């Protein structure tokens, strides 16, 4: 391990090469956890070099800002998203998240689908299920998974608590289901994304 100027920080050997089946690759450990002084470093070994920085904070270079400003808003489902004239947004989508399938439907169907009883729901067969607020597109498809949405919401809540991210460059109107960038509204944008995730989770909670 060297600094960018060639000063050697640590010398050693890689540990045993391992090949976990689920990773489809090989790797070996080189432990330099004691290197904590901020700076530009490189690992040099027989296979070449790899450069990387060590910083005081992962937020120092503000690499998270495009994620918060553009990526998460673009992934918002059920909302009109305006990201400015230079970035593609989208109109609200997936406003009909499901249709109440008839009970005992599909026996002998080509794809093997079959519904069973559908008790405990206020919807009649064929009714749209209006869970149409909050959440983000999941894996580019139409299936907003509760576990994925909950995990994302939880991680952002932890990030806000830990780092106090107060960046505010956009407006979210949850009632109107609109998001507009370039128009601060006095609420941290991270809190607005947490709200958007929580709205979806609450919409999945059917009252007893």
DAPE-V801577 format. One record per helix or strand of 3 or more residues. SS is the DSSP state (h for helix, s for strand). FROM is the first residue (numbers start at 1). LEN is the number of residues. If there is no record, write none. Layout:
ss & from & len
SS & FROM & LEN
SS & FROM & LEN
This chain:
ss & from & len
s & 39 & 7
s & 48 & 7
h & 65 & 11
s & 80 & 3
h & 146 & 18
s & 170 & 4
s & 178 & 4
h & 189 & 15
